[in-house]
Amino acid sequence: MHLVLSGEGASDVGSDLENIGPITKLVARLVERRLGYSLVDKDLKDLKALTLFSKAELVDCASQMPRRSRVGKNQPRETRYFYNNARALALLARELEAEDLIVVLFRDGDGTAKSNRQEWEQKLQSMLKGFAVEELTTGVPILPKPKSEAWWLCALRDNYQNCQQLEDESGNDASPNSLKSQIEVCLGEPATRLLLNDKIDAGEIDIDRIDMESLNKFKQRLNQVLDGLLPSYEKGSIVDRDMKT
């Protein structure tokens, strides 16, 4: 099995196996539950089970790929960006010629406080359509609403209570009381890749206890992909057992 990810930058998915980010760490832990071993274990690096593509690599690929469908053209410019990113990642993943690919595209939902759920849903569906047009059946979008900082705040500040309201805040880092500034206040320092990784390792960020629509959608989709790749495994849900999938 081969895990392929692309994110916003090194602070979320990381840059390589030696320097993974918190999003990669969480994805790998969820996969490990079903697979039985970790795809990001440094002792297994010779297996080459993890590949990370930068945003710049996706942009370069997207600029060269042929138009395969009018779907992308007919989408608003913003959602076309998510669609093209998914297409590009699917194409790059295919070049690896690896078996049993799990291809994960992380992008912040962003948006303002006035953005509605429909806008977020359109972005999510655009990513799924981008995977589909390249005939990739194991593509998994991760689209926090509005940003992954909302997930970290749910765990680290709000004790997993009433976290859904965090998804309605602005994703604009320049806005007053932005999520980025809120998490920095909560931590007393910037939310770096290493600090968030440490919080995950210490159990202070428990993905099973975060009940937020954008995170639940990701876990449900990853669970579907693993069900298809691991038919011989017992089909237990990655989503919290107390939640209805």
Secondary structure, 3 states (H helix, E strand, C coil): CEEEEECCCCCCCEEECCEECHHHHHHHHHHHHHHCCCCCCHHHHHHCCEEEECHHHHHHHHHHCCCCCHHHHHCCHHHHHHHHHHHHHHHHHHHCCCCCEEEEEECCCCCCCCCCHHHHHHHHHHHHHHHHHCCCCCEEEECCCCCHHHHHHHHHCCCCCCHHHHHHCCCCCCCCCCHHHHHHHHHCCCCCHHHHHHHHHCCCCCCCCCCCHHHHHHHHHHHHHHHHHCCCCCCCCCCCCCCCC
